Amino acid sequence: MLEDRRKHPPNRRLDSWKEIAAHFGRDERTVKRWEKERGLPVRRLPGARGGVYAFTDDLARWMEARDSGDSDPSSSSLPVSQPQQAEVHESTNPTVFDQGRRTERIADLARLLQPSVTSERAIQRRHRLRLVALSALVAAALATVLFLLVGRKHALASRSAATNTAPRAAKVHPPNPKAQDLYLQGRYYWDKRTPADLNKALAYFQQAIAIDPDYAQAYVGLADCYNLLREYAVMPEGEAYPKAIAAAKKAVELDDSLADAHNSLAFATFYWLFDATTAEREFRKALALNPDCSLAHHWYATFLMTIGRNQEALEQIEIAQQMDSSSRSILADKGLILYHAGRAQQAITLLKQLTETEPSFMSPHRYLATIYLDLQRYPDYLAQETIAAKLSKDEDELAILEAGEKGFRSGGPQMMLESILRDQKKYYAEGRMSAYRLAETCSLLGRQRDAIAYLRIAHERRDSALSGLLIDFPLVKLHDDPSYRELISQIGLPQIRGS
């Protein structure tokens, strides 16, 4: 498989330990050891703790040098490569461009929020690793042969056999190399989280599955696309979530030991089925299978925030950030979690910096709009929500916000909300607006009875927005209403703490 990949390698940039590990078909611990002990050509983002990237051409030259017997493959001169084009098919031909400058800016933000490590300590640690590298070389080579022969999954089964009295044979499915390359390209676009890029990612994952129908990781990619398309694009959640659940369940069926599959299933199970108990069990299983899965820590953090466990959420998002310090989505979600945890100024500072470095990334704008609405900073709310609507190409929302802005100029906050509600009702009557949105606006206007009535309609229609019932700021006025608490119980969400 590695030999085939070296014959026809599209030069690509791999933006995390996870992608580098997947490129070799190994786990992250193995490639980190290769970097420390064998000079695997991995590059680090300036100033970013843990932020790494590598180019596939460099990795291929390293492998060739190692296979030819070069004792120090890293000593050869490696030019800085530029990513070439990645193709879904000839008619699409999307270009993978160098994002080094962008990731450096994001890494600078991440560094502001992470504990520092003294350079002296890091140097000492590196010297210790070099001293033991020689003695570990033979053992590491044997471990590499084991992975090349039977794959990561079989290796995990072999380790567990030492402690289990009745070990089971592992079911190994080495992915088709072409399908694996398509999967990695899909992940590149998925990480960008724009409507166009998510659809490109979806196409890559679908092609990977067409080539290798038993490739569990490709089904995870498919599930993750559907999990986000209903947020970042205009795909109806009634279409997106069932497809995400089906794809995640297929991945679990193919490989129950795959942490990513359980993570994807947990996400859709909570936000579509409101099953917090099952979702938490799946999140925990994902983390038990792979404690180094940054996406599992990330999504578990947002789940914990959504059910009101803010301190635990902050702990999980910080773990995710330490593992993937250049991830803009982790930083954005950390901003919202910080606000829910009572650290408003830190949250706003982080989110504003993200809007400056990543102006086309929708989440920071939407989170700032949410915060500004709660703080009654209405011009800022309208400005940020308008940017988010433009980025998501939501024409209905843009029209509603335009009406709200006119109302604010003519009559202040009250007229703004009245104007927004008027247009929301118009789109609601046409089946283009969620009852949950009307409930929020009615609650802000102090119309509690109307708000509860719309929430009940949202429940009847399985509106996934109800997952935010415990924490959404516009609904705070309803928390002491018995009908509101009864609805929480009917949906299956945990009761608000302290109530």
Secondary structure as a PSIPRED ss2 file (coil, helix, strand):
# PSIPRED VFORMAT (PSIPRED V4.0)

   1 M C   1.000  0.000  0.000
   2 L H   0.000  1.000  0.000
   3 E H   0.000  1.000  0.000
   4 D H   0.000  1.000  0.000
   5 R H   0.000  1.000  0.000
   6 R H   0.000  1.000  0.000
   7 K H   0.000  1.000  0.000
   8 H C   1.000  0.000  0.000
   9 P C   1.000  0.000  0.000
  10 P C   1.000  0.000  0.000
  11 N C   1.000  0.000  0.000
  12 R C   1.000  0.000  0.000
  13 R E   0.000  0.000  1.000
  14 L E   0.000  0.000  1.000
  15 D C   1.000  0.000  0.000
  16 S C   1.000  0.000  0.000
  17 W H   0.000  1.000  0.000
  18 K H   0.000  1.000  0.000
  19 E H   0.000  1.000  0.000
  20 I H   0.000  1.000  0.000
  21 A H   0.000  1.000  0.000
  22 A H   0.000  1.000  0.000
  23 H H   0.000  1.000  0.000
  24 F H   0.000  1.000  0.000
  25 G C   1.000  0.000  0.000
  26 R C   1.000  0.000  0.000
  27 D C   1.000  0.000  0.000
  28 E H   0.000  1.000  0.000
  29 R H   0.000  1.000  0.000
  30 T H   0.000  1.000  0.000
  31 V H   0.000  1.000  0.000
  32 K H   0.000  1.000  0.000
  33 R H   0.000  1.000  0.000
  34 W H   0.000  1.000  0.000
  35 E H   0.000  1.000  0.000
  36 K H   0.000  1.000  0.000
  37 E H   0.000  1.000  0.000
  38 R H   0.000  1.000  0.000
  39 G C   1.000  0.000  0.000
  40 L C   1.000  0.000  0.000
  41 P C   1.000  0.000  0.000
  42 V C   1.000  0.000  0.000
  43 R E   0.000  0.000  1.000
  44 R E   0.000  0.000  1.000
  45 L C   1.000  0.000  0.000
  46 P C   1.000  0.000  0.000
  47 G C   1.000  0.000  0.000
  48 A C   1.000  0.000  0.000
  49 R C   1.000  0.000  0.000
  50 G C   1.000  0.000  0.000
  51 G C   1.000  0.000  0.000
  52 V E   0.000  0.000  1.000
  53 Y E   0.000  0.000  1.000
  54 A E   0.000  0.000  1.000
  55 F E   0.000  0.000  1.000
  56 T H   0.000  1.000  0.000
  57 D H   0.000  1.000  0.000
  58 D H   0.000  1.000  0.000
  59 L H   0.000  1.000  0.000
  60 A H   0.000  1.000  0.000
  61 R H   0.000  1.000  0.000
  62 W H   0.000  1.000  0.000
  63 M H   0.000  1.000  0.000
  64 E H   0.000  1.000  0.000
  65 A H   0.000  1.000  0.000
  66 R H   0.000  1.000  0.000
  67 D H   0.000  1.000  0.000
  68 S C   1.000  0.000  0.000
  69 G C   1.000  0.000  0.000
  70 D C   1.000  0.000  0.000
  71 S C   1.000  0.000  0.000
  72 D C   1.000  0.000  0.000
  73 P H   0.000  1.000  0.000
  74 S H   0.000  1.000  0.000
  75 S H   0.000  1.000  0.000
  76 S C   1.000  0.000  0.000
  77 S C   1.000  0.000  0.000
  78 L C   1.000  0.000  0.000
  79 P C   1.000  0.000  0.000
  80 V C   1.000  0.000  0.000
  81 S C   1.000  0.000  0.000
  82 Q C   1.000  0.000  0.000
  83 P C   1.000  0.000  0.000
  84 Q C   1.000  0.000  0.000
  85 Q E   0.000  0.000  1.000
  86 A C   1.000  0.000  0.000
  87 E C   1.000  0.000  0.000
  88 V C   1.000  0.000  0.000
  89 H C   1.000  0.000  0.000
  90 E C   1.000  0.000  0.000
  91 S C   1.000  0.000  0.000
  92 T C   1.000  0.000  0.000
  93 N C   1.000  0.000  0.000
  94 P C   1.000  0.000  0.000
  95 T E   0.000  0.000  1.000
  96 V C   1.000  0.000  0.000
  97 F C   1.000  0.000  0.000
  98 D C   1.000  0.000  0.000
  99 Q C   1.000  0.000  0.000
 100 G H   0.000  1.000  0.000
 101 R H   0.000  1.000  0.000
 102 R H   0.000  1.000  0.000
 103 T H   0.000  1.000  0.000
 104 E H   0.000  1.000  0.000
 105 R H   0.000  1.000  0.000
 106 I H   0.000  1.000  0.000
 107 A H   0.000  1.000  0.000
 108 D H   0.000  1.000  0.000
 109 L H   0.000  1.000  0.000
 110 A H   0.000  1.000  0.000
 111 R H   0.000  1.000  0.000
 112 L H   0.000  1.000  0.000
 113 L C   1.000  0.000  0.000
 114 Q C   1.000  0.000  0.000
 115 P C   1.000  0.000  0.000
 116 S C   1.000  0.000  0.000
 117 V C   1.000  0.000  0.000
 118 T C   1.000  0.000  0.000
 119 S H   0.000  1.000  0.000
 120 E H   0.000  1.000  0.000
 121 R H   0.000  1.000  0.000
 122 A H   0.000  1.000  0.000
 123 I H   0.000  1.000  0.000
 124 Q H   0.000  1.000  0.000
 125 R H   0.000  1.000  0.000
 126 R H   0.000  1.000  0.000
 127 H H   0.000  1.000  0.000
 128 R H   0.000  1.000  0.000
 129 L H   0.000  1.000  0.000
 130 R H   0.000  1.000  0.000
 131 L H   0.000  1.000  0.000
 132 V H   0.000  1.000  0.000
 133 A H   0.000  1.000  0.000
 134 L H   0.000  1.000  0.000
 135 S H   0.000  1.000  0.000
 136 A H   0.000  1.000  0.000
 137 L H   0.000  1.000  0.000
 138 V H   0.000  1.000  0.000
 139 A H   0.000  1.000  0.000
 140 A H   0.000  1.000  0.000
 141 A H   0.000  1.000  0.000
 142 L H   0.000  1.000  0.000
 143 A H   0.000  1.000  0.000
 144 T H   0.000  1.000  0.000
 145 V H   0.000  1.000  0.000
 146 L H   0.000  1.000  0.000
 147 F H   0.000  1.000  0.000
 148 L H   0.000  1.000  0.000
 149 L H   0.000  1.000  0.000
 150 V H   0.000  1.000  0.000
 151 G H   0.000  1.000  0.000
 152 R H   0.000  1.000  0.000
 153 K H   0.000  1.000  0.000
 154 H H   0.000  1.000  0.000
 155 A H   0.000  1.000  0.000
 156 L H   0.000  1.000  0.000
 157 A H   0.000  1.000  0.000
 158 S H   0.000  1.000  0.000
 159 R H   0.000  1.000  0.000
 160 S H   0.000  1.000  0.000
 161 A H   0.000  1.000  0.000
 162 A C   1.000  0.000  0.000
 163 T C   1.000  0.000  0.000
 164 N C   1.000  0.000  0.000
 165 T C   1.000  0.000  0.000
 166 A C   1.000  0.000  0.000
 167 P C   1.000  0.000  0.000
 168 R C   1.000  0.000  0.000
 169 A C   1.000  0.000  0.000
 170 A C   1.000  0.000  0.000
 171 K C   1.000  0.000  0.000
 172 V C   1.000  0.000  0.000
 173 H C   1.000  0.000  0.000
 174 P C   1.000  0.000  0.000
 175 P C   1.000  0.000  0.000
 176 N C   1.000  0.000  0.000
 177 P H   0.000  1.000  0.000
 178 K H   0.000  1.000  0.000
 179 A H   0.000  1.000  0.000
 180 Q H   0.000  1.000  0.000
 181 D H   0.000  1.000  0.000
 182 L H   0.000  1.000  0.000
 183 Y H   0.000  1.000  0.000
 184 L H   0.000  1.000  0.000
 185 Q H   0.000  1.000  0.000
 186 G H   0.000  1.000  0.000
 187 R H   0.000  1.000  0.000
 188 Y H   0.000  1.000  0.000
 189 Y H   0.000  1.000  0.000
 190 W H   0.000  1.000  0.000
 191 D C   1.000  0.000  0.000
 192 K C   1.000  0.000  0.000
 193 R C   1.000  0.000  0.000
 194 T C   1.000  0.000  0.000
 195 P H   0.000  1.000  0.000
 196 A H   0.000  1.000  0.000
 197 D H   0.000  1.000  0.000
 198 L H   0.000  1.000  0.000
 199 N H   0.000  1.000  0.000
 200 K H   0.000  1.000  0.000
 201 A H   0.000  1.000  0.000
 202 L H   0.000  1.000  0.000
 203 A H   0.000  1.000  0.000
 204 Y H   0.000  1.000  0.000
 205 F H   0.000  1.000  0.000
 206 Q H   0.000  1.000  0.000
 207 Q H   0.000  1.000  0.000
 208 A H   0.000  1.000  0.000
 209 I H   0.000  1.000  0.000
 210 A H   0.000  1.000  0.000
 211 I H   0.000  1.000  0.000
 212 D C   1.000  0.000  0.000
 213 P C   1.000  0.000  0.000
 214 D C   1.000  0.000  0.000
 215 Y C   1.000  0.000  0.000
 216 A H   0.000  1.000  0.000
 217 Q H   0.000  1.000  0.000
 218 A H   0.000  1.000  0.000
 219 Y H   0.000  1.000  0.000
 220 V H   0.000  1.000  0.000
 221 G H   0.000  1.000  0.000
 222 L H   0.000  1.000  0.000
 223 A H   0.000  1.000  0.000
 224 D H   0.000  1.000  0.000
 225 C H   0.000  1.000  0.000
 226 Y H   0.000  1.000  0.000
 227 N H   0.000  1.000  0.000
 228 L H   0.000  1.000  0.000
 229 L H   0.000  1.000  0.000
 230 R H   0.000  1.000  0.000
 231 E H   0.000  1.000  0.000
 232 Y H   0.000  1.000  0.000
 233 A C   1.000  0.000  0.000
 234 V C   1.000  0.000  0.000
 235 M C   1.000  0.000  0.000
 236 P C   1.000  0.000  0.000
 237 E H   0.000  1.000  0.000
 238 G H   0.000  1.000  0.000
 239 E H   0.000  1.000  0.000
 240 A H   0.000  1.000  0.000
 241 Y H   0.000  1.000  0.000
 242 P H   0.000  1.000  0.000
 243 K H   0.000  1.000  0.000
 244 A H   0.000  1.000  0.000
 245 I H   0.000  1.000  0.000
 246 A H   0.000  1.000  0.000
 247 A H   0.000  1.000  0.000
 248 A H   0.000  1.000  0.000
 249 K H   0.000  1.000  0.000
 250 K H   0.000  1.000  0.000
 251 A H   0.000  1.000  0.000
 252 V H   0.000  1.000  0.000
 253 E H   0.000  1.000  0.000
 254 L H   0.000  1.000  0.000
 255 D C   1.000  0.000  0.000
 256 D C   1.000  0.000  0.000
 257 S C   1.000  0.000  0.000
 258 L C   1.000  0.000  0.000
 259 A H   0.000  1.000  0.000
 260 D H   0.000  1.000  0.000
 261 A H   0.000  1.000  0.000
 262 H H   0.000  1.000  0.000
 263 N H   0.000  1.000  0.000
 264 S H   0.000  1.000  0.000
 265 L H   0.000  1.000  0.000
 266 A H   0.000  1.000  0.000
 267 F H   0.000  1.000  0.000
 268 A H   0.000  1.000  0.000
 269 T H   0.000  1.000  0.000
 270 F H   0.000  1.000  0.000
 271 Y H   0.000  1.000  0.000
 272 W H   0.000  1.000  0.000
 273 L H   0.000  1.000  0.000
 274 F C   1.000  0.000  0.000
 275 D C   1.000  0.000  0.000
 276 A H   0.000  1.000  0.000
 277 T H   0.000  1.000  0.000
 278 T H   0.000  1.000  0.000
 279 A H   0.000  1.000  0.000
 280 E H   0.000  1.000  0.000
 281 R H   0.000  1.000  0.000
 282 E H   0.000  1.000  0.000
 283 F H   0.000  1.000  0.000
 284 R H   0.000  1.000  0.000
 285 K H   0.000  1.000  0.000
 286 A H   0.000  1.000  0.000
 287 L H   0.000  1.000  0.000
 288 A H   0.000  1.000  0.000
 289 L H   0.000  1.000  0.000
 290 N C   1.000  0.000  0.000
 291 P C   1.000  0.000  0.000
 292 D C   1.000  0.000  0.000
 293 C C   1.000  0.000  0.000
 294 S H   0.000  1.000  0.000
 295 L H   0.000  1.000  0.000
 296 A H   0.000  1.000  0.000
 297 H H   0.000  1.000  0.000
 298 H H   0.000  1.000  0.000
 299 W H   0.000  1.000  0.000
 300 Y H   0.000  1.000  0.000
 301 A H   0.000  1.000  0.000
 302 T H   0.000  1.000  0.000
 303 F H   0.000  1.000  0.000
 304 L H   0.000  1.000  0.000
 305 M H   0.000  1.000  0.000
 306 T H   0.000  1.000  0.000
 307 I C   1.000  0.000  0.000
 308 G C   1.000  0.000  0.000
 309 R C   1.000  0.000  0.000
 310 N H   0.000  1.000  0.000
 311 Q H   0.000  1.000  0.000
 312 E H   0.000  1.000  0.000
 313 A H   0.000  1.000  0.000
 314 L H   0.000  1.000  0.000
 315 E H   0.000  1.000  0.000
 316 Q H   0.000  1.000  0.000
 317 I H   0.000  1.000  0.000
 318 E H   0.000  1.000  0.000
 319 I H   0.000  1.000  0.000
 320 A H   0.000  1.000  0.000
 321 Q H   0.000  1.000  0.000
 322 Q H   0.000  1.000  0.000
 323 M H   0.000  1.000  0.000
 324 D C   1.000  0.000  0.000
 325 S C   1.000  0.000  0.000
 326 S C   1.000  0.000  0.000
 327 S C   1.000  0.000  0.000
 328 R H   0.000  1.000  0.000
 329 S H   0.000  1.000  0.000
 330 I H   0.000  1.000  0.000
 331 L H   0.000  1.000  0.000
 332 A H   0.000  1.000  0.000
 333 D H   0.000  1.000  0.000
 334 K H   0.000  1.000  0.000
 335 G H   0.000  1.000  0.000
 336 L H   0.000  1.000  0.000
 337 I H   0.000  1.000  0.000
 338 L H   0.000  1.000  0.000
 339 Y H   0.000  1.000  0.000
 340 H H   0.000  1.000  0.000
 341 A C   1.000  0.000  0.000
 342 G C   1.000  0.000  0.000
 343 R C   1.000  0.000  0.000
 344 A H   0.000  1.000  0.000
 345 Q H   0.000  1.000  0.000
 346 Q H   0.000  1.000  0.000
 347 A H   0.000  1.000  0.000
 348 I H   0.000  1.000  0.000
 349 T H   0.000  1.000  0.000
 350 L H   0.000  1.000  0.000
 351 L H   0.000  1.000  0.000
 352 K H   0.000  1.000  0.000
 353 Q H   0.000  1.000  0.000
 354 L H   0.000  1.000  0.000
 355 T H   0.000  1.000  0.000
 356 E H   0.000  1.000  0.000
 357 T H   0.000  1.000  0.000
 358 E C   1.000  0.000  0.000
 359 P C   1.000  0.000  0.000
 360 S C   1.000  0.000  0.000
 361 F C   1.000  0.000  0.000
 362 M H   0.000  1.000  0.000
 363 S H   0.000  1.000  0.000
 364 P H   0.000  1.000  0.000
 365 H H   0.000  1.000  0.000
 366 R H   0.000  1.000  0.000
 367 Y H   0.000  1.000  0.000
 368 L H   0.000  1.000  0.000
 369 A H   0.000  1.000  0.000
 370 T H   0.000  1.000  0.000
 371 I H   0.000  1.000  0.000
 372 Y H   0.000  1.000  0.000
 373 L H   0.000  1.000  0.000
 374 D H   0.000  1.000  0.000
 375 L C   1.000  0.000  0.000
 376 Q C   1.000  0.000  0.000
 377 R C   1.000  0.000  0.000
 378 Y H   0.000  1.000  0.000
 379 P H   0.000  1.000  0.000
 380 D H   0.000  1.000  0.000
 381 Y H   0.000  1.000  0.000
 382 L H   0.000  1.000  0.000
 383 A H   0.000  1.000  0.000
 384 Q H   0.000  1.000  0.000
 385 E H   0.000  1.000  0.000
 386 T H   0.000  1.000  0.000
 387 I H   0.000  1.000  0.000
 388 A H   0.000  1.000  0.000
 389 A H   0.000  1.000  0.000
 390 K H   0.000  1.000  0.000
 391 L H   0.000  1.000  0.000
 392 S C   1.000  0.000  0.000
 393 K C   1.000  0.000  0.000
 394 D C   1.000  0.000  0.000
 395 E H   0.000  1.000  0.000
 396 D H   0.000  1.000  0.000
 397 E H   0.000  1.000  0.000
 398 L H   0.000  1.000  0.000
 399 A H   0.000  1.000  0.000
 400 I H   0.000  1.000  0.000
 401 L H   0.000  1.000  0.000
 402 E H   0.000  1.000  0.000
 403 A H   0.000  1.000  0.000
 404 G H   0.000  1.000  0.000
 405 E H   0.000  1.000  0.000
 406 K H   0.000  1.000  0.000
 407 G H   0.000  1.000  0.000
 408 F H   0.000  1.000  0.000
 409 R H   0.000  1.000  0.000
 410 S H   0.000  1.000  0.000
 411 G H   0.000  1.000  0.000
 412 G H   0.000  1.000  0.000
 413 P H   0.000  1.000  0.000
 414 Q H   0.000  1.000  0.000
 415 M H   0.000  1.000  0.000
 416 M H   0.000  1.000  0.000
 417 L H   0.000  1.000  0.000
 418 E H   0.000  1.000  0.000
 419 S H   0.000  1.000  0.000
 420 I H   0.000  1.000  0.000
 421 L H   0.000  1.000  0.000
 422 R H   0.000  1.000  0.000
 423 D H   0.000  1.000  0.000
 424 Q H   0.000  1.000  0.000
 425 K H   0.000  1.000  0.000
 426 K H   0.000  1.000  0.000
 427 Y H   0.000  1.000  0.000
 428 Y H   0.000  1.000  0.000
 429 A H   0.000  1.000  0.000
 430 E C   1.000  0.000  0.000
 431 G C   1.000  0.000  0.000
 432 R C   1.000  0.000  0.000
 433 M C   1.000  0.000  0.000
 434 S C   1.000  0.000  0.000
 435 A H   0.000  1.000  0.000
 436 Y H   0.000  1.000  0.000
 437 R H   0.000  1.000  0.000
 438 L H   0.000  1.000  0.000
 439 A H   0.000  1.000  0.000
 440 E H   0.000  1.000  0.000
 441 T H   0.000  1.000  0.000
 442 C H   0.000  1.000  0.000
 443 S H   0.000  1.000  0.000
 444 L H   0.000  1.000  0.000
 445 L C   1.000  0.000  0.000
 446 G C   1.000  0.000  0.000
 447 R C   1.000  0.000  0.000
 448 Q H   0.000  1.000  0.000
 449 R H   0.000  1.000  0.000
 450 D H   0.000  1.000  0.000
 451 A H   0.000  1.000  0.000
 452 I H   0.000  1.000  0.000
 453 A H   0.000  1.000  0.000
 454 Y H   0.000  1.000  0.000
 455 L H   0.000  1.000  0.000
 456 R H   0.000  1.000  0.000
 457 I H   0.000  1.000  0.000
 458 A H   0.000  1.000  0.000
 459 H H   0.000  1.000  0.000
 460 E H   0.000  1.000  0.000
 461 R C   1.000  0.000  0.000
 462 R C   1.000  0.000  0.000
 463 D C   1.000  0.000  0.000
 464 S H   0.000  1.000  0.000
 465 A H   0.000  1.000  0.000
 466 L H   0.000  1.000  0.000
 467 S H   0.000  1.000  0.000
 468 G H   0.000  1.000  0.000
 469 L C   1.000  0.000  0.000
 470 L C   1.000  0.000  0.000
 471 I C   1.000  0.000  0.000
 472 D C   1.000  0.000  0.000
 473 F H   0.000  1.000  0.000
 474 P H   0.000  1.000  0.000
 475 L H   0.000  1.000  0.000
 476 V H   0.000  1.000  0.000
 477 K H   0.000  1.000  0.000
 478 L H   0.000  1.000  0.000
 479 H C   1.000  0.000  0.000
 480 D C   1.000  0.000  0.000
 481 D C   1.000  0.000  0.000
 482 P H   0.000  1.000  0.000
 483 S H   0.000  1.000  0.000
 484 Y H   0.000  1.000  0.000
 485 R H   0.000  1.000  0.000
 486 E H   0.000  1.000  0.000
 487 L H   0.000  1.000  0.000
 488 I H   0.000  1.000  0.000
 489 S H   0.000  1.000  0.000
 490 Q H   0.000  1.000  0.000
 491 I H   0.000  1.000  0.000
 492 G C   1.000  0.000  0.000
 493 L C   1.000  0.000  0.000
 494 P C   1.000  0.000  0.000
 495 Q C   1.000  0.000  0.000
 496 I C   1.000  0.000  0.000
 497 R C   1.000  0.000  0.000
 498 G C   1.000  0.000  0.000
 499 S C   1.000  0.000  0.000
